[in-house]
Amino acid sequence: MTSGEPRVTLYSRPGCHLCDDARAVIEAVCAEVGEEYTEISIDDDPELQARFANEIPVTLVDGRQHDFWRVDPARLRRALTG
């Protein structure tokens, strides 16, 4: 990772059990492959609320949407290492 920016972004909202599940997968995979992630609450941004309200949690890798609702650990690992 050359830019210093996390490669993975998790869009979530407080109290979302799917977000909790996604966070656990992302934390584990990122720790395994040595990557960072950032988490952004869509509740803090009306534009993000409008865009992702029905899809959270949403995972982006390298700025592109990778998954929503559930995070497949093998797929995320491939995206980060492939």
C-alpha positions in Angstrom: 0.0 0.0 0.0 1.8 3.1 -1.2 -0.7 5.9 -0.7 -1.0 5.5 3.1 -4.8 5.4 2.6 -6.8 2.3 3.8 -7.7 0.1 0.8 -10.9 -1.1 2.4 -13.8 1.2 3.4 -16.9 0.0 5.3 -20.0 2.1 5.1 -22.2 1.2 8.1 -24.6 2.6 10.6 -24.9 2.2 14.4 -27.0 -0.6 15.6 -26.8 -2.6 12.4 -26.1 -6.3 13.1 -25.0 -7.0 9.5 -22.5 -4.1 9.9 -21.2 -5.8 13.1 -20.8 -9.1 11.1 -19.1 -7.3 8.2 -16.7 -5.4 10.5 -15.6 -8.7 12.1 -14.8 -10.2 8.7 -13.0 -7.1 7.5 -11.0 -6.8 10.6 -9.9 -10.4 10.4 -9.0 -10.4 6.7 -7.2 -7.0 6.9 -5.2 -8.2 9.9 -4.3 -11.4 8.1 -3.1 -9.6 4.9 -1.6 -6.5 6.5 -4.1 -4.0 5.2 -5.9 -1.2 7.0 -9.6 -0.3 6.8 -11.7 2.7 7.6 -15.3 2.7 8.7 -17.8 5.5 7.8 -21.3 5.9 9.3 -23.8 6.8 6.6 -25.8 8.5 9.3 -23.3 11.3 9.3 -23.8 12.2 5.6 -27.2 12.7 3.9 -25.7 11.9 0.5 -24.3 8.5 1.8 -27.7 7.8 3.4 -29.5 8.3 0.1 -27.0 6.2 -1.8 -26.5 3.3 0.6 -29.5 3.2 3.0 -30.9 -0.1 1.6 -27.5 -1.8 1.0 -25.5 -1.3 4.2 -23.1 -2.6 5.1 -21.3 -1.7 1.9 -17.6 -2.6 1.4 -15.4 -0.8 -1.0 -11.9 -2.0 -2.0 -9.6 0.5 -3.7 -12.5 3.0 -4.0 -14.8 0.6 -5.8 -17.9 -1.2 -4.4 -16.9 -4.7 -3.5 -19.8 -6.1 -1.5 -23.0 -5.2 0.3 -25.0 -6.8 3.1 -22.5 -9.6 3.7 -18.7 -9.8 3.3 -17.3 -13.0 1.9 -13.9 -13.4 3.5 -12.3 -15.4 0.7 -13.5 -12.9 -1.9 -12.2 -10.0 0.1 -8.8 -11.8 0.7 -8.5 -12.3 -3.1 -9.3 -8.7 -3.8 -6.6 -7.6 -1.4 -3.9 -10.0 -2.4 -4.6 -10.7 -6.1 
